[in-house]
Amino acid sequence: MIQIEFAQGVSEDLARIALHLLHHDVALASNRLDQIELGLRVLQHHPLIGRRLDGQHRELVLGHDSHGYVAKYRFLPERQMVLITALRAQRESGYQR
């Protein structure tokens, strides 16, 4: 099975998202974080599902409607690994790094 790993800085992305949810949508914070986790697990079976951004990166939308998030990632077939390089809310204008 394909492994999913986080690049340096992705934990800060998750913390930023969690903090925002705790300030603005406490009741659904846990559910939204679960949606992110479940969405990322799809990559274990379908690593090429995300749309191509450039020669190395892909982007996958997680969640739905205005409550979605976007994961930027690379599939490394020689290592059987997906490397998540950044996460953001759909409404954010871009990635932090």
Steps between C-alpha positions, in 0.01 A plus 500: 500500500618852428625692803392858569755733655498869587774738391646748744250777566182300440449458876489882520238500224288253699544704818396818317189327363411350840545835676277673247232233544515524879448877477226500237329161492564310824203266458628366167877525553553130571281398207687726259840371613369145452396594144856613429641174634255285303565697184874450533452125547352481150850570372617162636294328230477774236817713512440657159144614572595865560526751220848568369651833605843470341745225412524374858201619702133415505211653691209320664183663630393360839153547644221676317326828429646804673642277773763340278874486532773447245805275531805559284700179460752299303472134411836324518433165327855373548449527876128408496433823691283808481668806651254766616683830453231749608140532618264795486134591512335537159424861577863586571668679211803274491733274691699643791830368362 
